Amino acid sequence: MSDLLYSETEDDLRAAVRALLADRADPRTVLGRIETADPCPPGLWAALAGGIGAAGLLVPEKLGGQGAGPREAAVVLEELGRAVTPAPYLTSAVVATATLLALGAEGGPAADLLGALASGERTAVLAVPFSTAPDGRPAGTASGPPGDPDGPVPAVADAGTADVLLVPRPDGLYAVAAADAVITRTSSLDLTRPLATVDAGGAAGTRLAGAEAAAGAVRHGLLTGAGLLASEQLGLAEWCLEETVRHTRERHQFNRPIGSFQALKHRMAQLWLELVGARAVARAAADALATGAGDAALTVAVAQAYCSKTAVRAAEECVQLHGGIGMTWEHPAHLALKRAKSASVALGSAGRHQDAIAALADLPAPA
């Protein structure tokens, strides 16, 4: 049975990450950098990845990591979601790292790269569209990735600041130095997680695995990313509710706090109930990935189908119940809404995951 409770170690990790983000990635700092080429605050990644050791949570100790697992990484992502932190944790420390771990290499270039990622010395991204679901299909497609397999790849998250690109090709998975590829930043809704078009067709790179092993590794990396993205969405939704409750206690109309109005209390109470469910499925997904449960794919699909919608609803309520100030650039509510909306189609939309649930549970798909 899944263990949904947080351990003492996870609580300590949460406290450390939250303190770091409060010091180096407060809303004012994030708002001041989101329109720059590198929105991550200076020194934050080194402190998070190397100082706290968060980048190596999924990596075994023998490869230079912390030897923890998805449960601990989920706690980090909850805190990064709360702060809408512009750091490449999901893309590098989770998706790229899980992809390399699935190759099962004890030595060679994959192991060397894992050590560098675990220390925070380097960052890597899987060069597929950020909307790609664990089944390998980007949003809006009914089969495999269309077009030239060696052509430009659109909408790759955090590619602009990565050191290494993990490039799937017909004959296997390659590690390509980002400096050898053509990376063109594109407009994106969520400025805290910038997207870019990647053209690595002219770069030779280092072959890490053959076609069959590469396909399985990419699926594992995307599945792990989708499962732990639910924890980021949970953290974001929790911040939205807490910030909304705080504001409605302090904002007065007719000489009363607006939070005492019955209509608003009902909306916040309903959102709290949805967050309880989101926490349960997000923790279940992290635990299923940590234990290698046979139904991990189903649990991840349930978590994503639920948490993506909950995060969007929480962010929308946060903006609306803040009134006029919630629509301003200076208030961080818009950062939460943009992250929630972009994350709702990342690593598979809710609809794609609902289709996966129907297939995995042998249920008839909705008409």
N, C-alpha and C positions, 0 to 999 in steps of 0.2 A: 504494500500500500504506500502511496506517495506520502512523503513527509513535507507538509506545507509550512511548518514552523521555521522561524529563523534561529540559527544557532548563536551561541555567544560570540563565536569567531566572526560570524556574518554581521552581527550587530556592531562589533568593534570596527570591522572594515567599513561599514556604513558611516560610522562616526568620523573616521579618518578622512574618507572621501568628501563627506559633507563639509567638514571644516576646511579642507583644501579649497573646495569650490567657493565657499563663502569668502575666502581670503583672496582668491585669484581670478574667479570667474563670476563675480556678482553681476546683476543685471546691467548696471551702468557700464561695466567693462565690456560685456558682451555686445551691448548696443553700439558701443563706440568702435567695434572692430568688424561687424558683420559685413560691411561693404568693402573691406580690404581684401587683398589677394589671399591672405592667410588669416582667417577669423579666429584661430585659436590663440588665446592670450599668451604672451611671451612667458616661457618657463613652466607653463601649466602641464604640457605633455611630459616634460622631463620629470616633474614632481609626481605626476599621477602614475606614469609608466615605470619610471626607475625608482623614484623615492618611495612610493607606497608599494610598488611591485605589481600594480594592477594589470599591466600588459602581459605578464607571464602567468596569470592565474590558470589558464587552460593548458599550459606547457609543463610536462613532467620535469622534476628537479634534475634528472640526468641530462636533460637538454637545455638546462639553464633557466628553467621557469620556477614557479612557486609550487607546482604540483597540487593545485587546488582543483577547481572544476567549474562547470556551468552554474552551479548554485551561487558561488561567490561572484562570478562574473555578472550574474543577474543583479546582485545587490549593487555593484558598481554602476550598472546601466540604469537602475532605478534612480540613483542619485544624479547621474548625468542627464536623465530625462527631466528630473525636477528642476534642474538649473538650465535646461535647454543648452547644454554645453557644446560649443563648437570644437570638439576633439574627435580624432579618427578612431575612437575606441571600437565601435561596432564593426567598422569596415576592416580595420587592421588586426586588433587584438582578439576579435571574435571570428569574423567570416574568413579572412585570409589565414589566420592561425589554425582554425579548425580544418580548413582545406589541406594545409600542409601536414597537420597531424594525421589526417586520414590516409595519407600516403604510406604511413608506417615506416618511414625511413629512420634508421638508427644512426646513419652517417651520411656524408655527402652534402651536396649543396642545399637540399631541403632542410636538413638538420642544422646546418650552419645558419641558414636564414631564420629558422625558428629561434635560435639563440639570440640573434640580433633583434628580432621582434619582441621577445620576452623581456629583454633589458630596456626596451624603448629606444635603443640606438637607431633603429630604422623602423619605417612603417611600410606596409604593403597593402594593396587593394586587389581584389579579384576583378579582372577587367571584363565584367559583364554588366548590362544595364541594371541599375539599382532596383528596377521593378521585377527582376527575374525571380520567379518562385522556385521553391525547392525542386520542382519537377523540371526545371531548366527552361521554362517558357516565359519570356518577357510578357508584360501586360499587353493585351490587345492581339495576341497571337494564339492560334489554335494548335500549333505544332511546335517544332523546334525553332531555334533562332533563325530568322530569314536572312537572306542576303549573302554577301561574300564573307566566308569565315575569317579571312585575313584582312577584311576591310575595317574601316573605322567603327568603333563601338560607342554608341551614344549613351549619355546619362550615367556615367560611371561616378559613383559618389567618392569624394575625397581624393580623386586621382591627381588633382592639381598640386597637392602637398605631399604625395607619397614618394618614397624612394624606390620602391620596387613594384612592378606590375606582374600579377599572376595571370598569364594569358592562355586561355584554352584554345587549342588549335586541333585540326582534324587528327593529327598524329600524337597528341598528348598535351601536357601542361608545361608551359615555359615560364621561367622567371626572367623578366626583361627589366633592365634599369630604366627608370622613368626618364632619365636624361636622353635615352636612345629612342624614345617614342615622341610622337607629336601629340601634345595634350592641349586641347582648346577648351577653355572654360566657357560654359554656356549659362544662360539665364535660368534661375531656378526659384521656386517659391520660397523654399527654406534656405535663407542665406547662411545659416549656421552649419549646413551640410552641403557645400557647393558641389555641383555636378560638372562634368567635363566630358568631351568627346575624345576618345583615345584611339590613335592610329599607331599600332605597333607592328604593322605588316612589314616594315623595312628593317626591323631589328631582329637579329638572330636569337639572342637570349640563351639561357641555359635550360636544357630539357630536364624536367623533374620527374616525369612519369609518362608512360605510354597512354594510348587513347582510352583503354578500358579502365585502368586505374585512375586516370585523370577524371573521367566522367563520374565515377563513384565518389572521388574526393570533392569535386565541385558540388555534387548533390549534398554531401555531408556538411560542407561549409555553409551552403545556403540554408539547409535545415536548421543548423545550429544558430545561424544569424536570425532566422525568422522566429525561432523559439525564444531567444533572448531579447529580440526587439520588443516582445510583449512586455517585458519588465521595464524597458525604457518608456513605453507607452503608459504603463501603470504609474511610474514615478511622475510623469508629466501630468496625468489626470489627478493624482493626489495633490500636487502643488496647485493646480487650478482650483480644486475644491477648497483647500485650506486658504488660499488667497481670497477667494470669493467670500468665504465665511468671515474672514478678518475684515474685509471691506464693508460688508453689510452690517457688521456690528458697529463700525465706526461712522458710517454715513447715516446722517439723520434727515428725515423729512417729517413734517408735521410734529416736530419735537419728539420723534421716536426713531430708533435705529431701524433702517429699512429691513434688516434681517428679521425683525419681529412681525413683518407682514406675512400673513398666512400663505399667500400665493408663492412668495419667495422661499419660505420655509419648506413648502412641499417640493419645490424644484430641487433644492439642495438635498433634501432627504432622499429623493429618488436617485439623485446622482451618487449619494453615499452608498446606497444599495447596489448600484451598478459597479462601484469601485470594489465592494466586497467580493463580488463575483470575478472581477478582473484580477484581483490579487490571488484568488484561488487558482484560476486557470494559468496565470503567469508563473506562479510557484510550481504548479504541477508540470508545466512544460520544462522549466529549469531542472526539476528533479528527474523527470523522465530522461532528459539528455544526460544528466550526471550519472544515472544508473544504467544507461543503455537499455532502457525498457523496450520491449518488443512493440509497444504501441506508441513509441515516441513520435512518429510521424503524425498519427492521429491526434495526440495531445497537443502537438505544436499547431496543427491546423485549427483546433478548437480555440487555443489561446489567441492566435492571430485574428480569427474571425470575430472574436468577442472584443479583444483589447483595442483593436484599431478603431472600432466604432465608439467604444467608450471614451477613448482619448479625444476624438474629435468632438463628441458631445460635451465633454467636460470643458474643453477649450472654448467652444462656442458659448456655453453658459457663463464662463468666466468673463468673456468679452461683453456679453449682453448685460450681465448683472453688475458690471462696473460702470455701466452707463457711458457718458461721454468720454470719461478718462480712459476707458477700455479701448477706445478707437484711436488713441494717440500713439505716436511713435515712441514717446518717452516711457510709456508703460510697457512692461514685458509681456503683457497678455497676447500681443500679436505674434511674438516669437513662439509662444506655446501653440497658438492656433496654426501657424504655418508649419511647425514641426509635426503636429498631429495630422494635418492634411497630407503632408508629403510622406509621412510614415505609413499612412493608411494604404498607400499603393506600393510601398517598398517591400521587396522580397515576397511579392504576391499580394494581390488585393484581397479584401474580405470575401468577395465573391469567388475568387480562385480557391481560397482555402475552404470555403463552403463546398465547392465541387469536390475538393480532395476529401473532405469529411464523408461526403456521400459515397465516394468510391471506396475509401478505406473501411467504412462501416457497412458497406453493401446496402446502402439506402438508395431509393430512387431519387435522382437529382430533381430539383425544382424545375418546373416547366418554364 
